[in-house]
Amino acid sequence: MRWEELEQQPCSLARTLSVVGDRWTLLVLRESFLGIRRFDEFEKRLGITRHVLADRLKKLVEAAVLDKVAYQQRPLREEYCLSAKGRDLYPAIMALVHWGDRHMSGTEGAPIRHIHRGCGKPMHGVLVCSECGEPLAARDVTLEEAPALKGLLLPAHWHDKQAL
């Protein structure tokens, strides 16, 4: 499958990866969640070439993950703000951060602590069931294809097994 074809796949993960699936895009999103909005700030903090940065920002704007907002009229200057769609990526970004903190940190531990404003304590995100609130792991979930896609996405043997 070619990179350009991901958005056409009948798979939500593949479609998502068509928008956010490369390292520079994820790092641009990290910076956006840290409050970076202007092109030159992204460029400076990431050490990314102007061409690559412009391409990633354009793609995120086209996908409505970032909004391009004028902050000055003469000359026109614009900044990149997370849209509601972009802010919805926060749980996914936090899951990646948590994985990195757990598996990629050195002996000094996580490089950044995330503090919950509500209770003031360091935290990491936990995936929970939307219906009962219980924490979830891969082994706690089974999958079922949408009726219109039956037999197209899951391996044939999946229906006889429980998740990981």
C-alpha positions in Angstrom: 0.0 0.0 0.0 1.3 3.4 -0.9 1.4 6.3 1.6 -1.0 8.4 -0.5 -3.5 5.6 -0.4 -3.8 5.4 3.4 -6.7 7.8 3.6 -8.8 5.6 1.3 -8.5 2.5 3.5 -11.5 1.2 5.4 -9.5 1.5 8.7 -9.6 4.4 11.1 -5.9 3.9 12.1 -4.8 4.0 8.5 -6.9 7.1 7.8 -5.4 8.8 10.9 -1.9 7.9 9.9 -2.5 9.6 6.5 -2.7 12.9 8.5 -0.4 12.5 11.5 1.7 9.4 10.7 5.2 10.8 10.2 7.7 12.0 12.9 7.8 15.7 11.9 4.0 16.0 12.0 3.9 14.4 15.5 6.6 16.8 16.7 4.7 19.8 15.2 1.7 18.6 17.2 3.8 18.2 20.3 4.9 21.8 20.0 1.3 22.9 19.3 0.2 21.3 22.6 3.1 23.2 24.3 1.6 26.5 23.0 3.9 27.1 20.0 2.0 28.8 17.2 4.3 30.7 14.9 6.3 29.3 12.0 9.6 30.7 13.2 9.1 29.2 16.7 8.3 25.8 15.2 11.4 26.1 13.0 13.7 27.1 15.9 12.4 24.6 18.4 12.4 21.6 16.0 15.5 22.4 13.9 13.4 21.4 10.9 14.0 22.8 7.4 11.6 25.5 6.2 10.4 23.3 3.3 9.5 20.3 5.5 7.8 22.5 8.2 5.8 24.4 5.6 4.6 21.1 4.1 3.6 19.6 7.5 1.8 22.8 8.6 0.0 22.9 5.2 -1.1 19.3 5.6 -2.4 19.9 9.1 -4.3 23.0 8.0 -5.8 21.1 5.1 -6.9 18.3 7.4 -8.4 20.9 9.8 -6.2 19.8 12.6 -4.7 23.3 12.8 -6.3 26.6 12.0 -4.3 29.4 10.3 -5.2 32.6 12.1 -4.0 36.1 11.3 -2.4 37.9 14.2 -1.2 40.9 12.2 -2.7 42.5 9.1 0.1 44.7 7.7 2.1 42.8 6.7 -0.1 39.8 7.0 1.2 37.4 9.6 -0.4 34.2 10.6 -0.1 31.6 13.4 -1.2 28.0 13.7 -3.7 27.2 16.4 -5.0 23.7 17.3 -8.6 23.3 16.1 -11.2 21.3 18.1 -10.2 18.4 15.8 -6.5 18.9 16.7 -7.3 19.1 20.4 -9.0 15.7 20.1 -5.6 14.3 19.3 -4.5 15.0 22.9 -5.2 11.5 24.3 -3.3 9.9 21.5 -0.3 12.2 22.0 -0.4 11.6 25.8 -0.5 7.8 25.2 2.7 8.1 23.1 4.3 10.3 25.7 3.4 7.8 28.4 4.8 4.9 26.4 8.0 6.9 25.8 8.3 7.8 29.5 7.9 4.1 30.4 10.1 2.5 27.8 12.4 5.1 26.4 13.4 7.2 29.4 16.9 6.9 30.9 17.8 6.4 34.5 16.8 10.0 35.2 13.1 9.2 34.4 10.5 11.1 32.3 11.8 14.4 31.0 8.6 16.3 31.7 6.0 15.7 34.4 2.4 16.2 33.6 0.5 17.7 36.5 -3.3 17.5 36.7 -4.7 20.9 37.4 -7.7 19.4 39.2 -5.7 17.7 42.0 -2.2 19.1 41.5 -0.6 15.7 41.3 1.8 14.2 38.6 -0.2 11.9 36.3 -0.3 9.9 33.2 -3.3 9.3 31.0 -5.2 6.1 31.4 -7.6 4.7 28.7 -10.9 3.9 30.2 -14.1 2.3 28.9 -16.5 5.1 27.9 -19.5 3.1 29.3 -18.3 1.9 32.7 -15.2 3.8 33.4 -12.9 0.8 34.0 -9.3 1.1 32.9 -8.6 -0.7 29.6 -5.7 -2.9 28.3 -5.6 -4.6 24.9 -6.7 -7.9 26.5 -9.9 -6.3 27.8 -11.3 -5.6 24.4 -12.7 -7.6 21.6 -13.3 -6.3 18.1 -16.2 -6.5 15.8 -16.4 -5.3 12.2 -19.1 -3.0 11.0 -21.8 -5.1 9.2 -20.9 -3.5 5.9 -17.3 -4.4 6.2 -17.7 -7.9 7.6 -14.7 -10.1 6.6 -12.7 -7.2 5.1 -10.6 -5.9 8.0 -10.1 -8.6 10.6 -8.1 -11.8 9.9 -10.4 -14.8 9.4 -9.3 -16.5 12.6 -10.0 -13.4 14.7 -13.6 -14.2 15.3 -12.5 -17.3 17.2 -10.1 -15.5 19.5 -10.1 -12.9 22.2 -7.9 -9.8 21.9 -4.2 -9.8 22.6 
